[in-house]
Amino acid sequence: MEVLILIGASVGGMEALSAIFSALPASMPAPVLAVAHLGARHSVLPEILGKTSALPVRFAEEREPVRPGRILLAPPDRHMLVVSAAGQPCIELTRGPKENHTRPAIDPLFRSAAAAYGRKVVGVILSGYLDDGTAGLQAIKACGGKVLVQEPSEAVAPSMPQSAIDHVDVDWRLPVAQIAPALLALASGKPASAQPAQPQQPAPHWIAMENRFARGVGNMEQLEKIASPSTFTCPECQGTLWELHGQQPQRFRCHTGHGFTAKILGEVQHDKAEAAIWAAVRALQEKERLYLDLAAKAHAWLHPGAASEYGARARQAREQADVLRRTLLA
C-alpha cells in the first residue's frame, strides 16, 4: 500500500461523496475509507453511494484487511479505526466514547491511520457543519501525510472545510469535480519504494493518547499528560471536561473519553439547556394542574382560605411556565 485515502463528510457531504465515488475507476490503486455522520440509526448509505460507483461500496467489517478495489464506510454507531496487523492495515470497529457528540466520528479514523501509516495517508474533508475532522487532519499533517478539503464556497455546509483551512496547513482546496482526479493522481504516483527510504517517525504522544480513548481504553493518568481540568462538565456523562493542551480549535475530553471541540460543546450545551427548560415548563404545568385540583377540592370542602391559597400557587406556576416558554420561543 502506497497511499491510504480517508474521507470525512457530514451535512451536504453525501452529494459530494457520490460525485467523488462515481468518478473513481474500478482500477483505483489505493484503498478508500470514509466516515459520514450516521449516528446509531440503520442506514442504506452503501446502496445509495454504490449505485453510481465503479468500486463496490459497503460498510467495513471488524478486522478485515484494507485493500484497493473497494470503498469501506464506517458502520452506524461504530468508530472505524485503522490498525497495523503484521505490517498490513486492517479495520478495527469500536463503540468507544462518542467524539464531537457522534459515533462514528471523523477524527478517530484520521488519527488512528495517521499514527499507523504516517506519510501514506491522504485525508479529505467535505461539506459539514461545525468542525469535526479538523483535529484528525492536524494528526495527519503531524505524521507527514497530505490534506485536501472541498472548496468551502461550493459546499452545502462550509463549516467543516473552512475550519480545516483555518487551522491546518491544507495541501489542496478543490471543488468536488476536481477531487477524484486529484486522489487518483496521488494514488497512481511514483511508488515510495523507488525513493530514498525514510523510516516512519513515531506519532506525537497526544495522537497515541487520543487513539487510546477512541478505543475506550484511555484513563485519567493518560489524560493528565495531555490536558488540564476545566470548569466545564461533559454533557454525555456529566464528568469534568479537561482542556487539551495546545489545540486549535480548542478541544476538551473527559476522563471516560468523550471529546468535543469548543464549538460542538457549545451546540450540545445549548441542546441540553433547551431540553432542561422544556422539562421545567412541563413540571410547572403539572404543578399548576395539581394546585387547581387542590383548590377545587378545598372549595368543595368549604375551605375558602385554602382554595384561595392553592389558586394563587396555580397562577404563579402558570406565570413561571409562560416566562420560560416565551424565552424558548424567542
N, C-alpha and C positions, 0 to 999 in steps of 0.2 A: 504494500500500500504506500503510494507516494503522497496522496492528498486525501484528506477526510473532510467532507463538506457538511457543515452543520447550519441549519436554518431555523430561525425563530420567528413566529408570527402570532398576531392576535387580531383585534378588530380590523376588518378590512384586508387582512392578510390572506384569506382563503382565495380571493381572486388572483392575488399575486402569486401564491403557491401554484395555482392551476396553470397560470401563464408560464411560469418557470418550468414546471414539470413537463408540460406539453412540448416545450422547446428542447428538452434534453434527449439525445439519441439513445436507442437501445444499447448502443456500444459504449455508453458513458463509462470511462475508465476509473472513476472514483466512487466510493460509497457516498450515499446521501442520507443524512438523518435529519428529521425535522420535528419540532415541537410547536404545536398550536395550543392555545389555552382552551382545552376541552372541559376541564373540571372533572367531576365524577360521573357525569351522565353518559348513557350509551351514545355512541357516535357512528355514523356511516361515512366519516370523512375519507377513509381509504377508497371506498367505492366511488365517491364523488370525484376525488382527485385522480383516480385511476382511469376514468373514462377517456381522458384525452392524453394520457401519458404512455409513451412507448416503453417505459420502465414499469415493472409491477410495483404497486403501492400497497402496503399493508402495515398493520400495527406490529411493532417489534415484539419478540418473544424473549423470555429470560434465558440468558447465557448463549444466545445464538451468535455466531460469528458475524462480523461486519465485513461485507464483501461488496465489490462493484456489481452492477447489474440489477439493483433493486433500490427502492426508496422505503425506508423504515420510519414510521411515525411513532411518537410516544403515545402509549395507550391511555385511555381515561384513568384518572386517579392514580397514576404512577409517574414518578420521576424516571426519566430514561438517562442512564449514565453509560459512559464508555470506560471499560477497564481493559487491561492487557492480560491475556491468558496465553502463556507460552510464547510471548512476543507478538501475538496476534490480537487485534481489537475484537472485543465481544461486548454484548449488551448486558447491562445489569439494570433490572427494574426494581424500584423500591417505593414503598409507601412512607418514606421519610417525611419529616415535618414539611408542611407547606412553606413555599417561599414566595414572597410577594403575593400572599393570600391565594395561591393557586397551586395545584398539583395536577398535571405536570407543569413545571416551570422551565423557562429557557435557561436561566443561569446555571442550574446544576449540570445540565448536559454540556454546556460550553466549558465550564470549569473542569469537569472530570476529563473531557477529551484533551483539554489544554495540558493538564498535568501528565497525561499518559503519552501524548503524541506531539506536543510542542509545535515545532515548525511545520509539521504536516497538516495542521488544522487551518481551515478557512471557515470563519464564522460570518453568517449573513443575518441581518435584522431587517424585517419587513414591517409593514403597517401595524400599528397597535397603539393603544393608549398607555400613558404613563411611561415607565422606564425599565420594565423587565428586559433583561438581555444586555444592558449596559455593563454591569459588573462582569458578566460572562465574557463579553468582548474584551474587557480590560485584562482578564485572565489569559485569554488567547494571545493578546499582544505581549503580555509579560513573559509568555513562554515561547515567543518568536513566531507565532502564527500570523495569518493575514485576516483582514477585516473588510467587509463590504456591507453597505447599507442601501436600502431603497431611497431614492431621491424623495425627501420629505414633501416637497411641493406637490407630488402626484399621489401621495399616499392618502387613503381614506382617513386614517388616523395617524397624523405625522409625529406624534409624541415619541414613540419608541425610536424610530430612526434619528430624530432630531436630538434626543438625549444622547445617543451614541456619538453623534457628530460633536456635541458639546463637551463630551467627557473622555473620548477615546481618539487616539491617533488613527483615524479611519484611512484605509488604503484606497478605497473606491466608494463613491456615491453615484449610483446609476439608476436610471429609470428601469422599470421591470423588464421592458423589452430587451435591455442590454445585459441583464444579469445572467441568464442561461449561457449566452456566448462567452461571457467572462469566466464563468465557472468551468465550462468545457475547455477553454484555453488553459486555465490553471491546472485542470486535471490531466491535460494532454501535454503539459510542458516537459522540459528536459528532466529526465529522472535524476533524483538526488544522488543515485549511485554513481552517476557519471561526473559528479562534482567532488571536490575535496571533502573527505569525511569530516563531519562536525559532530562531536559527541552531544547527545541530548543533555541539556542542563536541567538540574532538578528544579521543580516548580517552587516558586516562593512559598514560604511557610504558611501564609494566610490562605493560599489556594488549597494546600493539602488539608489544613484545618477545616475549612468550609466544606470540602468534599466529605469529610467525616460526618458533618452534621446532615448533609443531604442523604447519607446512608442511614441516618438515625443512630449513629454510634458516637456522636460528639458528647462532651461532658463539660462541666463547669471549669475544671482545671485548664482545658484546652481553650475555652472561650476567654479566660483571663489573659491568655497570651496575645490575643488579637483584638481585645475590646475592653472598654471601661463601662461601669454601670451608669445608666442614665436615670432620669426621673420618670421615664415613660413605662407603661405597662403593656405587655403583649396582648393584643386583642384576641389571639387564638387560645391561649392557656392562662392568661392573667398573671404570668410571671414577670419578673423585671426584665426590661429590654436593656441590652448592652450596646453602646455605640462602637462600631468597628473603627479601628484606628486608620487614619489617613485615607478614607474612602470618599470619593466624589463621583456621583452624588452621595450624600450622607446616607449611611445604612445602619441597620440595627439587627441584632439577634437576641433571642432569649436562650437560656442555657438548655432548654429542650430542643432547640434548633430552628424554631420558626424565624424567618428572615424577612425584612422589609426595607425598601428604600424609604426615605422620608416622605416622598410624595404618596407612595402607596399606603404607608402607615396613616397619613392624614386622611386618605379616602376611606380606609377601613374604620378609623375612629369616627369619621362623620356618619357612616352607616350604623355603627354601634350606638352612637349618641341618638340618632333618629329613632332607632328601634326602642331605646330606653324611654324616650319621650312619649312615643306612641303607647308603650306599656303603662306609663304614668297616666296618660289620658284614659286608657281603659280602666285602670284602678280607680280613678276619680269618678268615672261614670258609674262604676259598680258601687262606690261609696255613696254617691247621690241616690241611687236606686234603693240602697239599704235604708238610708235615713228617711226617705219618702215613705217606705213601708212602715218604719217605726213610728213616723208621725201619724200615719193613718190609723195604726193600732192604738196609739195613745189617745187620738181624738175619739175613737170608738169606745175607749175605756173611760172617757170623760176625764182625761188628764190634760187640760188645755196648756198648762205650762210646759210639760214635756213635749207635747205636739209642736208647740212654737219653737222650742229649742232644736228639735230634730229637723224641723222645716228650715231653720236658719243654717244648720250644718249642711243640709242638702243643697241649699242655694250657694253656699260657699264652695262646695265641691264642684258644682256646675260651673261657677265663675272661674275657678282654677283650671278646670279642664278646657274651658273656652280660651283662656290665655295661652295655654300650651298648644292648642290646636291652631290658633292664629299664628303662633310662632313657626310652627311647622309649615303651614300653608304659605307663609310669606317667603 
